[in-house]
Structures are given as structure tokens and as C-alpha cells.
Amino acid sequence: MKLTLVNKILEAKDTYSFYFESDISFDWQAGQYLVLKIDDQERQLTISSSPTEKTIQITTRIRQESEFKQKLTNLKIGEVVEARGPFGTFVLTEHYSLIPNHLFLAGGIGITPFRSMIKYNIDSNFKIPMFLVYSNSDPDFVFKNELDNWQKENDFIKVHYHDSSVSGHLDVAKLSSLISNHYSLISCFWSVGPKEFVNSMEDILEELKVPQDQIKTEKFIGY
């Protein structure tokens, strides 16, 4: 399919959202990704918009050493790129509305699928209780204004921002403290972000004796 760029905005330091319209009818599940092609290069990029939203939103961190990311940044409004998808099984579907209390563990740009899931939850009126623990290496959190508004307007959404440059990396003690009031009620644990972050979260959840069948993860490699 072909995607036309209709808008792009700076979300945080070195992080942009790109908004596309498709030339064909296109449906996706919250948390899925596309394979975007620019010239002869392809990259997997999460769809950060909810299936309930009109445009396809791709949010990514721009790295100077990535030729693909530089080409993406330099796209002009109205330019067309090719895409394939959607792909991925790290998704929130209506089925999860039957499972109470979800813990989201986001590392850095790993917030993108959770943005889609939270918005989908709200727009679909599922009212699934979601507790997001968002860890970032600095205080410039992507989507912070949206997340703040969503938790203010919806009592089933809770967000905790963890600036690791101030508080250190999340560990068993820190996470246990954060979820101490919710842990016995949490039924599904989700973690996404760089490989090192997700590996660390898996180790912590194992130490907390969370059953494997209650854990869903996705590792961003080479983003």
C-alpha cells in the first residue's frame, strides 16, 4: 500500500510522530507495526495511533547514524512512501476487556504500542484498568501531555513516570513498591522497549514469581 504524509510533529527530544493516510482501506490492532519502505530501505515501525483514529501515526526516535531515519525526517508533507502490514501479535484486542488489571512496563520509545492500546481502551469504552510504568533516560517523556490528560479524565488509567537519570534503573524493590497496592489484582503484565530493558523486566517479574503465561513482551532491536 502507499502512505501519504499529512503531518509530522516533534513529540520530545529527537522523537517525531509522522501521520499518514493510506491509499486503501487499512485496519490494524492496537500494538501492531508496519514495515515502512523509503527508497530501497525498510524498517519495522510501531503504529502508535489507535485503530479508532483516522490517520496512521508512526512515532520514532531519530538517530543521526540511521540513514533511514534521516530520510524519514526529511519527508515533506504530501510525499508518498510504501508500506506492508500490519504485523505483530503484541496486541490488545477486545478479548482483554475480560481480563482485569493490566500493568504496562515501557522503556523509552517502547511507549508507542502502549499509546495505541490506551487510546483504544478509552475510545472503545472497555474501561480496562491499566497501570503504566514509563521509564525513560531523561525527563522528556513522549506523549506526556496526552497521558496526563487521559489519566485525569479516566479513573481506570494510571501513569507513573520513572526518570532513570534521577532515580536509577527500575529494580525489584522499586517496581514492588510501585505496584504494592495493585500487585495481587494484576492479571496481565506487558513489557516493551529496548532488548536490555525488557530482559531486565523479565528478570524482575520472574523474581516476583509472576507466571509466564501472564507476561507479554516485545523487544525493539535496531530501532
C-alpha positions in Angstrom: 0.0 0.0 0.0 1.0 3.6 -0.4 1.0 6.1 2.5 0.9 9.9 2.1 2.5 12.0 4.8 -0.1 14.5 6.0 1.6 15.9 9.2 4.6 15.5 11.4 5.3 16.9 14.9 8.1 16.9 17.4 7.0 14.8 20.4 10.1 15.0 22.5 13.9 15.3 22.1 14.8 13.6 18.8 11.4 12.0 18.7 8.8 12.7 16.0 5.3 11.5 15.1 4.6 11.1 11.4 0.9 11.0 10.3 0.0 9.1 7.1 -3.1 8.4 5.1 -3.4 5.2 3.2 -4.5 4.8 -0.4 -6.5 1.7 0.6 -8.8 0.7 3.4 -6.5 -0.3 6.3 -7.3 -1.9 9.6 -4.9 -2.8 12.4 -4.9 -4.0 16.0 -3.6 -1.8 18.9 0.1 -2.6 19.2 0.9 -3.8 15.7 3.6 -2.5 13.4 4.2 -1.7 9.8 7.2 -2.3 7.5 7.9 1.2 6.0 9.9 1.5 2.8 11.8 4.6 1.7 13.8 4.2 -1.5 15.5 0.8 -1.1 15.4 0.7 2.7 12.9 -0.9 5.0 12.2 -0.6 8.8 9.7 -2.1 11.2 7.9 0.8 13.0 5.1 0.5 15.5 1.7 2.2 14.8 1.3 4.5 17.7 -2.3 5.5 16.8 -5.3 3.6 17.9 -7.4 1.7 15.4 -10.1 4.1 16.4 -8.2 7.1 15.0 -8.3 8.3 11.4 -4.6 8.5 10.5 -1.8 6.1 10.8 0.6 7.5 13.3 4.3 6.4 13.4 6.3 7.7 16.3 10.1 7.0 16.4 13.3 8.3 17.8 15.6 9.9 15.2 19.2 8.8 15.3 21.8 10.7 13.3 23.6 7.5 12.3 20.5 6.0 10.8 20.2 6.8 7.1 16.6 5.5 7.0 15.6 7.7 10.0 17.2 10.7 8.3 15.2 10.0 5.1 12.0 9.7 7.2 12.7 13.0 8.9 13.2 14.8 5.6 10.0 13.6 4.1 7.8 16.6 3.0 4.0 16.8 3.5 2.4 15.2 0.6 5.2 12.8 -0.2 4.3 9.1 -0.6 6.1 6.0 0.8 5.3 2.3 0.6 4.3 0.1 3.5 3.4 -3.5 4.3 1.4 -4.8 7.2 0.1 -4.8 9.7 2.2 -7.4 11.6 2.7 -8.5 15.2 1.0 -10.4 18.0 1.8 -7.9 20.8 -1.7 -6.6 20.6 -4.6 -5.5 22.8 -7.9 -6.9 21.5 -11.5 -6.9 22.8 -10.7 -10.2 24.5 -8.5 -8.4 27.1 -11.5 -6.4 28.3 -12.4 -9.6 30.1 -9.1 -9.7 31.9 -8.9 -7.2 34.8 -5.9 -5.0 35.7 -3.0 -4.7 33.3 0.5 -3.5 34.1 2.4 -1.8 31.2 6.2 -1.5 31.5 7.5 0.8 28.9 11.2 1.6 28.3 11.9 4.7 26.3 10.4 4.6 22.8 8.7 1.4 23.9 5.8 3.7 24.9 4.5 3.6 21.3 2.4 0.4 21.3 1.0 1.4 24.8 -0.1 4.7 23.4 -2.2 2.8 20.8 -3.6 0.4 23.4 -4.5 3.0 26.0 -6.3 5.2 23.4 -8.1 2.1 22.0 -9.2 1.2 25.5 -10.6 4.6 26.1 -12.3 5.1 22.7 -13.8 1.6 22.8 -15.2 2.2 26.3 -13.7 -1.1 27.5 -12.6 0.7 30.7 -9.8 -1.9 31.3 -7.8 -0.9 34.4 -4.3 -0.1 33.1 -1.3 0.9 35.2 1.6 2.3 33.0 5.1 2.5 34.5 7.0 4.5 31.9 10.8 4.5 32.3 12.9 7.0 30.4 16.5 8.1 30.5 15.6 11.7 30.9 12.5 13.8 31.9 11.4 14.4 28.3 8.6 11.7 28.2 6.9 11.1 24.8 3.1 11.6 24.8 3.3 13.1 28.4 0.5 15.7 27.8 -1.8 13.1 26.3 -1.1 10.5 29.0 -1.6 13.1 31.8 -5.0 14.1 30.3 -6.1 10.5 29.8 -5.4 9.6 33.4 -7.1 12.8 34.6 -10.2 12.0 32.6 -10.3 8.2 33.1 -10.1 6.7 36.6 -9.1 3.3 35.1 -5.8 4.8 33.7 -2.9 5.3 36.0 0.6 6.5 34.9 3.9 6.6 36.8 6.9 8.3 35.1 10.3 6.9 36.1 13.3 9.1 35.1 16.2 6.7 35.4 18.7 9.6 35.2 17.4 10.7 38.6 16.0 7.5 40.2 18.3 4.8 38.7 17.1 1.8 36.7 13.9 0.0 37.8 14.7 -2.9 40.0 12.7 -5.4 42.1 12.4 -3.1 45.1 11.3 -0.1 43.0 8.8 -2.0 41.0 7.4 -3.8 44.0 6.9 -0.5 45.7 5.1 0.9 42.7 2.7 -2.0 42.3 2.3 -2.9 46.0 -1.2 -1.6 46.1 -2.1 -3.4 42.8 0.0 -6.5 42.5 -2.4 -9.0 43.9 -5.0 -7.8 41.4 -2.9 -7.6 38.3 -3.7 -10.3 35.8 -1.6 -9.4 32.8 2.0 -7.9 32.6 3.2 -6.3 29.4 6.7 -5.0 28.7 8.2 -3.4 25.6 11.3 -1.4 24.8 14.9 -1.9 24.0 16.2 -5.5 24.5 18.1 -4.7 27.6 15.1 -3.1 29.3 12.7 -5.9 28.5 15.3 -8.5 29.6 15.6 -6.7 32.9 11.8 -6.5 33.4 11.5 -10.2 32.6 14.1 -10.9 35.4 12.2 -8.7 37.8 8.9 -10.4 37.1 10.4 -13.8 37.4 11.8 -12.8 40.8 8.3 -11.6 41.8 7.1 -15.1 40.8 4.7 -13.8 38.1 3.6 -16.8 36.0 5.0 -16.8 32.4 1.5 -17.1 30.9 0.6 -13.7 32.4 3.6 -11.9 30.7 3.7 -10.5 27.2 6.9 -8.8 25.9 8.2 -7.2 22.7 11.9 -6.2 22.2 12.9 -3.4 20.0 16.1 -4.3 18.2 18.0 -2.0 15.9 15.4 0.8 16.0 
